[in-house]
Amino acid sequence: MDRESIYSHLTRKGVSRRDFLKFCAGAAATLGICSSSVPRIAEALEKAQRPSVVWLHFSECTGDSESVLRATKPTLSQLILDIISLDYHETIMAPSGFAAEKSLQDIIRNKKGKYIAVYEGAVPIKDGGVYCCVAGRSAEQIVKEVSAGAAVNIAVGNCACFGGVAAASPNPTGAAGIKDVIGGRVVNIAGCPMNSENFTATIVHYLTFGTLPDLDGNGRPRFAFGKLIHNNCERRAHFDAGQFVRKWGDEGARQGWCLYEMGCKGPMAYQNCPTIKWNGGTSWPVQAGHPCIACAAPSNWDTAYPFYQRLPEVPGAGLTATADKIGLGVAAAAAAGVAAHAAIRYVNKKKCNPEKGEDKDNG
Amino acid sequence: MAKIVVDPLTRIEGHLRIEAQVEGGRIVDAWASGTMWRGIETILKGRDPRDAWTFTSRFCGVCTTVHSIASVRAVENALGIQIPDNARLIRDLIMAFQTIHDHVIHFYHLHGLDWVDIVSALKADPVKTAALASSLSDWPNNNSVGHFKSIQKKLKDFVDGGQLGIFANGYWGHKEYRLPPEANLMATAHYLEALDWQRDIIRAHALLGAKNPHPQTFLVGGMSIPVDPNSQNALNAGSIALLNEVSKKALEFVSKVYIPDLLAVASFYKDWAGYGGFNNFLACGEHADADGKFFFPAGIIKNKDLSKVYPVDQAKIAEYINNSWYSYSDGDAKSRHPWVGETTPNYTGPKPPYEHLDTNKKYSWVKTPRYDDMAMEVGPLARCLVAYASGHKQVKETVDMVLKKLGVGPAALFSTLGRTAARGIETLLVAQKLEGWVGELAANMKKGDYRVANTDKWDPSTWPKEAKGVGFHDAPRGALAHYVVIKDGKIDNYQAVVPTTWNAGPRDPKGQRSPFEQALIGTPVADPMKPIEIQRTIHSFDPCMACAIHIFDVDKKELFKVEVQ
């Protein structure tokens, strides 16, 4: 089966061509690329072999694994049975102990330079790494070994991306993101937890184009983190109109007015929550009446905090302002201005252009 | 007498290491060690108590919701805030879906592979499998030969393909796997069905909590999700319909798949009613109704005596660190109540990489909670026993039904099997409650009660200069308590005593073992190179940390590296 493509694997298992294309279309939508790219994705997956994936846990809460358990495009069972070969994942793998370690070592040894490494959780580097040990080894020792032989390193969730909640002031354990520990190129699927659709779309992008998606200054894929939540927010018209929730459960809350006055961090947060939402498109925090806490922003536990305090100096509240200026102003205040600017410029330039996609992604 | 290393023990959450000594084919001693510390309690100091739940929810993404609930309850308790009835009901539904979702995932995807040999399912006869499954329940797929055939084919292709992924290197073929191939195939089919089911029913969390994991509609004082049948931006009639739909699906799967599977699997492993027990149990009570009466009662059972239930007094809870990598300012020998608790790390263990911990010294990041200086087991079994001993009608009926079907008496509950059965029993009872809570929420809407939050004390200027509170939540994995001390509007101290801390803590100064360490003693180990039995007992607690297990021989010989196949 090592030689078998994902598509032939799927058809052998009775998955129809139509369902296969539906999945490809779903992935294209999340990636924000034109539907004209669907045949391209389908073609790539038809040829691709199921890549080995090792998924490691460090200083974390397993929320990102749980997020993948909720994935809908594709589902977890499709993902692990059909798309990838998940060869190490402590939360769901059958073997324990040495047998589990063997699974890891087999991949490191036999698939050198070919496997995808996924990291969940921060790496606490203070005091020789004693704050997170697995099998007697520190997280730092493990991540250095595993990342060295990986074709691609993907950090999932804000802890692996940037240190996350463990790195919140005063960062008692010296928690750091994967990129800070290993350097080089790391894809950061940020968020707390990450949205699984962004993870699966990244995998599909890699299998389709053989390259990683474009990343912003924080290592986050632009297809998912290129736009300000505030600009895509379903409540944006109420912000522009000066209609704000003032008290939990008040008339404005019941009518879905803007949560800016209640502390919403949408004006400084980049993520695609408003468009892809959560749990199969059921809802997302602002839709459910709670402020955004900028969970995909580096250091959100300090820079977006306190969560119920109104952001200062957001221009245009009650007026119609250009959204990018708002994003820029606030993000700069949150010390993330440069990356944000780059992201916005990129997003503004990027239009649906399959030809451009073909050129860029060839090879 | 082999000394083997099983490290890490998988299919749990977090990082835990257990060292155990085996003599004559049985475990004679064991040590549990948590190997990760993040210091979130330290991070919370000086922050706004209204924000605390967003941080504490990140204690855990598996039992996501539980630390949010306990946190807002602690602050509400400190400030004397009563939440509106709608907030109570929304929280009840969120907690209930958490319990149901968590327990089903635990049974099939975490614990299940300790009892079910997936590879053996390849040998099953799909016709006989359908006959077996349909004799157990009228779940639609159970009588479909074609369904079991297609599952078996899927499995065969997977195995033949050689890329076994998460199933590679399992203890397949171990003689302690006792299910016939047909039962293994049935359970494998349900393993896959449960994966799809859980994704569907957890939409209830997205509806009420914005997203899952880490729902984000909690507030000190209530919930942020509005209720208004005349708005498209609030819980309305459509939401009630969706809640009813997922509630029905939840109850159907639990009663037609989970419970029949649990009973069928348990009937092949009745000897496991003889291992893995503990003596003392604590339940803090959960699902209070509008009058404050708990559905699952609070109480304490001592020394397996079901004739008496003692009341819980939170003042008797205290934590030791004599074997934990922390320091107390007045010495490490005494325990501290959580309101005056301290979390000052002081690692004295070996420098990584290491092969062994010195268990004669401090050996864990987990503290040692005690109730009146007694170790307590918390979790589904504790809740079940406290309710059973309190004469709780539904619990008693369901427990007696299960005991009768398995042909065992109440003493069998004090065991690995009893713990696993209790989890199923309470899942069924909670699933049966869903419809009623949805109905109460709809009834409130009908009478025009749209309140979801009590905002009287939202503004910190209304708070006393100093306040302290405790928030209890009998979470899926057991009694949880968050303790908060507030000074000048900021958190002065924050401590969480979590279920796995009760169950997995190291020894106290008297040498008393906590449940993990105690329960392993006497557990047989048929093949020390594949100690599936340790997984069974440890998984029966549904630990919330990733584990590593070591077995030592009495001579403390060199490590015996296990190479499977």
Interface residues (C-beta under 8 A of the other chain):
Chain A: M1 D2 E4 H9 R12 K13 G14 R50 S52 H57 F58 S59 E60 C61 T62 G63 D64 S65 E66 S67 L69 R70 A71 T72 T75 L76 S77 I80 L81 I84 S85 L86 D87 H89 E90 T91 I92 M93 A94 P95 S96 G97 F98 A99 A100 E101 K102 S103 D106 A122 P124 D127 G128 G129 V130 Y131 C132 C133 V134 A135 G136 R137 S138 Q141 G164 V165 A166 A168 S169 P170 N171 P172 T173 A175 C192 P193 K247 W248 G249 A253 R254 Q255 G256 W278 N279 G280 T282 S283 W284 P285 Q287 A288 G289 H290 I293 W301 Y305 P306 F307 Y308
Chain B: I4 V5 V6 D7 P8 L9 T10 R11 I12 E13 G14 H15 R17 T35 M36 W37 R38 G39 I40 T42 I43 R47 D48 R50 D51 T54 F55 R58 F59 C60 G61 V62 T64 I105 H109 L110 L113 I118 S150 K153 K154 D157 F158 D160 G161 G162 Q163 G165 I166 F167 A168 N169 G170 Y171 W172 L192 L195 D196 Q198 R199 I202 R203 H205 A206 L207 L208 G209 A210 K211 N212 P213 H214 Q216 T217 L219 G221 G222 S224 I225 P226 V227 D228 S231 Q232 N233 A234 W325 P345 Y347 G349 P350 K351 P352 P353 Y354 E355 H356 W365 Y450 R451 V452 A453 T455 W458 K530 P531 Q535 A546 C547 A548 I549 K561 V562 E563 V564
